[in-house]
């Protein structure tokens, strides 16, 4: 039997939410710049860190800015994430 503590319940699903957003933003970046950041482990890590910070901000504010300088091929990723968009994305 697996016992779940209060600490882990508080973060239940957070990584899944981050990954869903990372996948969406990677597709947007690829369409705009012709390069897929998901193909680079370094880019995935940088995106995951920025998205995690944005998710935390979204819990208290209506929007958060994701800004990653030189994400891939010297292209920046600048994206505003609104709470409504976040809620819609994680709904399923």
ChimeraX commands (.cxc) that place a marker at each C-alpha (Angstrom):
marker #1 position 0.00,0.00,0.00 radius 0.5
marker #1 position 1.31,3.44,-0.97 radius 0.5
marker #1 position 0.95,6.19,1.61 radius 0.5
marker #1 position 0.70,9.73,0.33 radius 0.5
marker #1 position 1.75,12.50,2.66 radius 0.5
marker #1 position 0.23,15.94,2.87 radius 0.5
marker #1 position 3.33,17.46,1.30 radius 0.5
marker #1 position 3.07,15.49,-1.94 radius 0.5
marker #1 position -0.72,15.91,-2.19 radius 0.5
marker #1 position -0.23,19.66,-2.38 radius 0.5
marker #1 position 1.83,19.26,-5.56 radius 0.5
marker #1 position -0.22,16.46,-7.09 radius 0.5
marker #1 position -0.27,16.84,-10.86 radius 0.5
marker #1 position 1.93,19.94,-11.01 radius 0.5
marker #1 position 4.57,18.29,-13.22 radius 0.5
marker #1 position 1.83,17.04,-15.52 radius 0.5
marker #1 position 0.49,20.58,-15.86 radius 0.5
marker #1 position 3.98,21.90,-16.55 radius 0.5
marker #1 position 4.60,19.25,-19.19 radius 0.5
marker #1 position 1.28,19.99,-20.95 radius 0.5
marker #1 position 2.15,23.67,-21.11 radius 0.5
marker #1 position 5.70,22.93,-22.24 radius 0.5
marker #1 position 4.38,20.80,-25.09 radius 0.5
marker #1 position 1.97,23.54,-26.16 radius 0.5
marker #1 position 4.58,26.30,-26.00 radius 0.5
marker #1 position 7.15,24.15,-27.84 radius 0.5
marker #1 position 4.72,23.72,-30.73 radius 0.5
marker #1 position 4.11,27.46,-30.83 radius 0.5
marker #1 position 7.86,28.13,-30.81 radius 0.5
marker #1 position 8.43,25.58,-33.58 radius 0.5
marker #1 position 5.72,27.13,-35.75 radius 0.5
marker #1 position 7.15,30.62,-35.25 radius 0.5
marker #1 position 10.88,29.85,-35.53 radius 0.5
marker #1 position 11.10,26.48,-37.29 radius 0.5
marker #1 position 12.93,24.80,-34.41 radius 0.5
marker #1 position 11.50,22.44,-31.82 radius 0.5
marker #1 position 12.86,23.08,-28.31 radius 0.5
marker #1 position 11.59,19.66,-27.17 radius 0.5
marker #1 position 14.44,18.05,-29.13 radius 0.5
marker #1 position 17.04,19.58,-26.80 radius 0.5
marker #1 position 17.33,18.36,-23.19 radius 0.5
marker #1 position 18.79,21.74,-22.19 radius 0.5
marker #1 position 15.88,23.63,-23.76 radius 0.5
marker #1 position 13.34,21.31,-22.13 radius 0.5
marker #1 position 14.94,21.93,-18.72 radius 0.5
marker #1 position 14.97,25.71,-19.18 radius 0.5
marker #1 position 11.36,25.68,-20.35 radius 0.5
marker #1 position 10.24,23.47,-17.47 radius 0.5
marker #1 position 11.87,25.80,-14.92 radius 0.5
marker #1 position 10.27,28.90,-16.47 radius 0.5
marker #1 position 6.85,27.26,-16.74 radius 0.5
marker #1 position 7.01,26.06,-13.15 radius 0.5
marker #1 position 7.70,29.62,-11.99 radius 0.5
marker #1 position 4.81,30.91,-14.14 radius 0.5
marker #1 position 2.45,28.29,-12.70 radius 0.5
marker #1 position 3.32,29.42,-9.19 radius 0.5
marker #1 position 2.74,33.07,-10.12 radius 0.5
marker #1 position -0.57,32.18,-11.80 radius 0.5
marker #1 position -1.85,30.76,-8.52 radius 0.5
marker #1 position -1.84,34.30,-7.09 radius 0.5
marker #1 position -2.05,36.58,-10.15 radius 0.5
marker #1 position -4.13,36.71,-13.32 radius 0.5
marker #1 position -1.13,36.28,-15.63 radius 0.5
marker #1 position 2.55,35.46,-15.72 radius 0.5
marker #1 position 5.25,36.19,-18.26 radius 0.5
marker #1 position 7.51,33.40,-19.45 radius 0.5
marker #1 position 10.73,34.89,-20.77 radius 0.5
marker #1 position 13.63,32.65,-21.79 radius 0.5
marker #1 position 16.51,34.43,-23.51 radius 0.5
marker #1 position 18.21,32.52,-26.32 radius 0.5
marker #1 position 16.11,29.40,-25.86 radius 0.5
marker #1 position 17.09,27.84,-29.18 radius 0.5
marker #1 position 18.96,29.03,-32.27 radius 0.5
marker #1 position 19.43,32.45,-30.63 radius 0.5
marker #1 position 15.64,32.91,-30.48 radius 0.5
marker #1 position 13.98,34.10,-27.30 radius 0.5
marker #1 position 10.76,32.69,-25.95 radius 0.5
marker #1 position 8.52,35.38,-24.55 radius 0.5
marker #1 position 4.99,34.33,-23.72 radius 0.5
marker #1 position 2.27,35.62,-21.43 radius 0.5
marker #1 position 0.24,32.94,-19.72 radius 0.5
marker #1 position -3.17,34.03,-18.49 radius 0.5
marker #1 position -4.94,32.19,-15.71 radius 0.5
marker #1 position -7.93,31.40,-17.96 radius 0.5
marker #1 position -5.63,29.81,-20.55 radius 0.5
marker #1 position -3.87,27.81,-17.84 radius 0.5
marker #1 position -7.15,26.51,-16.43 radius 0.5
marker #1 position -8.39,25.57,-19.90 radius 0.5
marker #1 position -5.14,23.76,-20.71 radius 0.5
marker #1 position -5.15,21.67,-17.53 radius 0.5
marker #1 position -8.89,20.94,-17.55 radius 0.5
marker #1 position -8.69,17.41,-19.00 radius 0.5
marker link #1:1,2 radius 0.2
marker link #1:2,3 radius 0.2
marker link #1:3,4 radius 0.2
marker link #1:4,5 radius 0.2
marker link #1:5,6 radius 0.2
marker link #1:6,7 radius 0.2
marker link #1:7,8 radius 0.2
marker link #1:8,9 radius 0.2
marker link #1:9,10 radius 0.2
marker link #1:10,11 radius 0.2
marker link #1:11,12 radius 0.2
marker link #1:12,13 radius 0.2
marker link #1:13,14 radius 0.2
marker link #1:14,15 radius 0.2
marker link #1:15,16 radius 0.2
marker link #1:16,17 radius 0.2
marker link #1:17,18 radius 0.2
marker link #1:18,19 radius 0.2
marker link #1:19,20 radius 0.2
marker link #1:20,21 radius 0.2
marker link #1:21,22 radius 0.2
marker link #1:22,23 radius 0.2
marker link #1:23,24 radius 0.2
marker link #1:24,25 radius 0.2
marker link #1:25,26 radius 0.2
marker link #1:26,27 radius 0.2
marker link #1:27,28 radius 0.2
marker link #1:28,29 radius 0.2
marker link #1:29,30 radius 0.2
marker link #1:30,31 radius 0.2
marker link #1:31,32 radius 0.2
marker link #1:32,33 radius 0.2
marker link #1:33,34 radius 0.2
marker link #1:34,35 radius 0.2
marker link #1:35,36 radius 0.2
marker link #1:36,37 radius 0.2
marker link #1:37,38 radius 0.2
marker link #1:38,39 radius 0.2
marker link #1:39,40 radius 0.2
marker link #1:40,41 radius 0.2
marker link #1:41,42 radius 0.2
marker link #1:42,43 radius 0.2
marker link #1:43,44 radius 0.2
marker link #1:44,45 radius 0.2
marker link #1:45,46 radius 0.2
marker link #1:46,47 radius 0.2
marker link #1:47,48 radius 0.2
marker link #1:48,49 radius 0.2
marker link #1:49,50 radius 0.2
marker link #1:50,51 radius 0.2
marker link #1:51,52 radius 0.2
marker link #1:52,53 radius 0.2
marker link #1:53,54 radius 0.2
marker link #1:54,55 radius 0.2
marker link #1:55,56 radius 0.2
marker link #1:56,57 radius 0.2
marker link #1:57,58 radius 0.2
marker link #1:58,59 radius 0.2
marker link #1:59,60 radius 0.2
marker link #1:60,61 radius 0.2
marker link #1:61,62 radius 0.2
marker link #1:62,63 radius 0.2
marker link #1:63,64 radius 0.2
marker link #1:64,65 radius 0.2
marker link #1:65,66 radius 0.2
marker link #1:66,67 radius 0.2
marker link #1:67,68 radius 0.2
marker link #1:68,69 radius 0.2
marker link #1:69,70 radius 0.2
marker link #1:70,71 radius 0.2
marker link #1:71,72 radius 0.2
marker link #1:72,73 radius 0.2
marker link #1:73,74 radius 0.2
marker link #1:74,75 radius 0.2
marker link #1:75,76 radius 0.2
marker link #1:76,77 radius 0.2
marker link #1:77,78 radius 0.2
marker link #1:78,79 radius 0.2
marker link #1:79,80 radius 0.2
marker link #1:80,81 radius 0.2
marker link #1:81,82 radius 0.2
marker link #1:82,83 radius 0.2
marker link #1:83,84 radius 0.2
marker link #1:84,85 radius 0.2
marker link #1:85,86 radius 0.2
marker link #1:86,87 radius 0.2
marker link #1:87,88 radius 0.2
marker link #1:88,89 radius 0.2
marker link #1:89,90 radius 0.2
marker link #1:90,91 radius 0.2
marker link #1:91,92 radius 0.2
view
